[in-house]
Amino acid sequence: MTQPIIHPRDLIVGLQKGLALMQLFSADQPRLSVPQAAKLSGLTSSAVRRFLLTLVHDEFAETDGRHYWLTAKALRIGQAYVDSAQMPRMLRPIVEQVARTTQEHVSVGTRDGDEVVHIVRSRYSHITSLSIRPGSRVPMYCTASGRLWLAALSETELDAYFSRVPLQQLTPYTCVDIDTLRAELRQVALQGYSCVDQEFEPGMLVLGVPLLNRAGQLKATLALTTHSSRMNAEGMRERYLTPLYEAQALLRPVLD
């Protein structure tokens, strides 16, 4: 879908800043003080205080007078997407079909900035992983879905990504060498799939394929996750690439 051209004069800056402030809260920083939020957001302390007090007034946040944290009401914003977005509903039947066929966990992710967010996951799962729950966000450089998105970038876009995203050694297997990653991304683009073995989470082996619309545009990624104790990467490719490619073909018309 073509996005309309939006002139800066039509934007509500206060809304932009308020939404950005809400997104500062995370698992690593579930509670924030005004000085912390000001430093992270680049806003003045007085502005941050007013935004946070507005969130408290509207029951999206609570405070003990020093720190602020989001309430369950904040879930309404994400749930509004889940309830209203057509794509997750259209993808789910195929996702569940692949999960039943393979007896493995299957998920769909889409890019949001420098991360991948999961918008659909199969109900069937024999693994425990916080990274594949709906709404979870994962980095792109060390995940199968993320590498599919990175492989679709131009060299200029890829240079910009590596310049702004710090590569962290999340597990003993995480690749943080940029030259090695570039070579891997070229291979991903050539072969049409990505397989990542325990680079984001220990024990998690993930195989992903791109979901393209009929114009060949990357719209989402389809990933299958299993435990590395069940099979190795070669066995996973041999067993599961075919059902993933079949689902890829079935979903192409849905993504237009």
Residue pairs with C-beta under 8 A, 6 or more apart in sequence:
17 41
17 43
17 47
17 51
18 51
18 54
18 55
20 41
21 37
21 41
21 43
21 48
21 51
21 52
21 55
22 55
22 60
22 70
22 74
22 77
24 32
24 37
24 40
24 41
25 31
25 32
25 69
25 70
29 36
30 69
30 70
31 67
31 68
31 69
32 40
32 67
32 68
32 69
33 66
33 67
33 68
34 45
34 48
34 49
34 52
34 68
35 45
37 43
37 48
37 52
37 68
38 44
38 45
38 47
38 48
41 48
43 51
52 61
52 63
52 68
53 63
55 61
55 68
55 70
56 62
56 63
56 68
58 73
59 71
59 73
60 70
60 71
60 73
60 74
61 68
61 69
61 70
61 71
61 74
62 68
62 69
62 71
63 69
78 135
82 88
82 134
85 119
87 119
87 220
87 254
87 255
88 108
88 119
88 120
90 254
91 108
91 119
91 120
91 220
91 251
91 254
92 120
94 247
94 250
94 251
94 254
95 106
95 107
95 108
95 120
95 121
95 122
95 222
95 247
96 106
96 122
96 123
96 124
97 247
98 106
98 122
98 222
98 224
98 243
98 244
98 247
99 105
99 106
99 122
99 123
99 124
99 125
100 124
101 243
102 224
102 239
102 240
102 243
103 124
103 126
104 124
104 126
104 224
104 225
104 226
104 240
105 121
105 122
105 124
105 125
105 126
105 127
105 129
105 132
105 224
105 225
105 226
106 121
106 122
106 124
106 222
106 223
106 224
106 225
107 118
107 120
107 121
107 122
107 132
107 222
107 223
107 225
108 118
108 119
108 120
108 121
108 211
108 220
108 221
108 222
108 223
109 116
109 117
109 118
109 119
109 138
109 145
109 220
109 221
109 223
110 116
110 117
110 119
110 219
110 220
110 221
111 117
111 140
111 149
112 137
114 139
114 140
114 161
114 164
114 165
115 137
115 138
115 139
115 140
115 146
116 137
116 138
116 139
116 140
116 143
116 145
116 146
116 149
116 221
117 135
117 136
117 137
118 131
118 132
118 133
118 134
118 135
118 136
118 138
119 134
119 135
119 220
120 134
121 132
121 133
121 134
125 132
126 227
127 204
127 225
127 226
127 227
129 201
129 204
129 225
130 136
131 138
131 200
131 201
131 204
132 225
138 145
138 146
138 200
139 146
139 165
139 168
139 170
139 200
140 146
140 147
140 149
140 150
140 161
140 165
141 147
141 150
141 165
141 167
141 175
141 176
141 181
142 167
142 170
142 174
142 175
142 196
142 199
142 200
143 196
143 199
143 200
143 206
143 208
144 194
144 195
144 196
144 206
144 207
144 208
144 221
144 223
145 194
145 206
145 208
145 221
145 223
147 184
147 185
147 188
147 194
147 196
147 208
148 188
148 193
148 194
148 208
148 209
148 210
148 218
148 221
149 218
149 221
150 158
150 161
150 185
150 188
151 185
151 186
151 188
151 189
151 194
152 189
152 210
152 218
153 161
158 182
158 185
162 178
162 181
167 174
167 176
167 178
167 181
168 174
168 176
169 176
170 199
170 200
170 201
171 198
171 199
171 200
171 201
171 202
172 198
172 202
173 197
173 198
173 199
173 202
174 199
174 200
175 181
175 184
175 199
188 194
192 209
192 210
193 207
193 208
193 209
193 237
193 241
193 244
194 207
194 208
194 209
195 205
195 206
195 207
195 208
195 233
195 236
195 237
196 205
196 206
196 208
197 205
197 228
197 232
197 233
198 204
198 205
198 228
200 206
203 227
203 228
203 229
204 225
204 226
204 227
204 228
205 225
205 226
205 227
205 228
205 230
205 231
205 232
205 233
205 236
206 223
206 224
206 225
207 223
207 224
207 233
207 236
207 237
207 240
207 241
207 244
208 221
208 222
208 223
208 224
208 244
209 221
209 222
209 223
209 241
209 244
209 245
209 248
210 218
210 221
210 222
210 248
211 218
211 219
211 220
211 221
211 222
211 248
211 251
211 252
211 255
212 218
212 219
212 248
212 252
212 255
213 219
213 252
213 255
213 256
214 252
214 253
214 255
214 256
215 256
219 255
220 255
222 244
222 247
222 248
222 251
224 236
224 240
224 244
226 236
231 239
